[in-house]
Amino acid sequence: MSRPFGPLPPPGARPFIVEVTRGAQVESRHAVAAAILDADGGVVASWGDVDAPVFPRSANKAIQALPLVESGAADAFSLSNAELALAGASHGGEARHTETVAAWLKRIGLSADVLECGAHWPYHEETARQLARQGGQPGNLHNNCSGKHAGMVSVARHLGEEIAGYVRPDHPVQRRVTAAIEDVCNVKLDPALTGIDGCSMPTMPLPLRKLAHGFARYITGQGLAPERAKAAKRIAAALLAEPFYVAGTGRFCTAVMQAGAGRFIAKTGAEGVYTAASAEKGIGIALKVLDGTARAAQTALGGLLEHVGLLDETGREAIRPLVEQPLRNWRGLDVGSISLAPPAF
């Protein structure tokens, strides 16, 4: 039997720790707050202060995509599972990602110029290198959030609303998104605390406890109106059917859902946030690396998924290199690792 990632320390008021070693010495430690809740709001387990508000960033894209289905836009534009998965994605900018978003926009009579996400180089290194070798520059389609934005403009297009400015907090599209988050997570968001995400979309803080509860409700449909529960089930099914489009080659969201073999959805957010949800277990998971370090987030999620029994031996071994991450120097030598700290710390 293969060695487990953890174990995690017993749940409690203290965060658990992801540690970075260099040789035999611990070089850095990252504290992680995490909540695991069921759909009734019961706390299955928690570590650290799970009532402190955090920005979910991209970790709640599956909830943000609900109006795409609920408005009728997904059916009106015959969106595929790949396109629905892109609506909830932070993709790597690979050709299959950008070409799918471009074809989607063309089908609804729009171009990438309408996307208000901005441009950045593809996260997928080889794609970025190829683009540079060809003398190209990144465009809106390469933005990891271009699928989410395509979903937003599809809603506006379908409902005959102004497309320009769809990222404004007062735009009808964003009001629907905010209302969906409040309903699913059973929380009242404070507009005064609204921040702007990297892709120019509004983001509002909420406690990890509420975020985890929301994803438990999302994945089970419990406590949601029938049409909302149906929409959530459809989006979750698309994420599970097309995990490549959620992130891409070598990316943890894709790899971990493939390792889970349909047992859970998982999604990263910037600044060390991760969410996951399992209909089989009836739970939602939300975590925040308190110092915002992204490298610790996937290690933390791997430990939490194992803690609740959502990884079998095959799945565990498939993602081990992404959970117990080796540190390599510029010569390719293994010089340390990133892993869960022993519970005794």
Beta strands, then each sheet from edge to edge (+ up, - down):
strand 1: 16-22
strand 2: 25-38
strand 3: 43-47
strand 4: 53-54
strand 5: 195-196
strand 6: 202-203
strand 7: 206-207
strand 8: 265-269
strand 9: 273-278
strand 10: 283-289
strand 11: 325-328
strand 12: 334-340
sheet 1: 3+ 2- 1+ 12- 11+
sheet 2: 3+ 2- 10+ 9- 8+
sheet 3: 4+ 7-
sheet 4: 5+ 6-
end
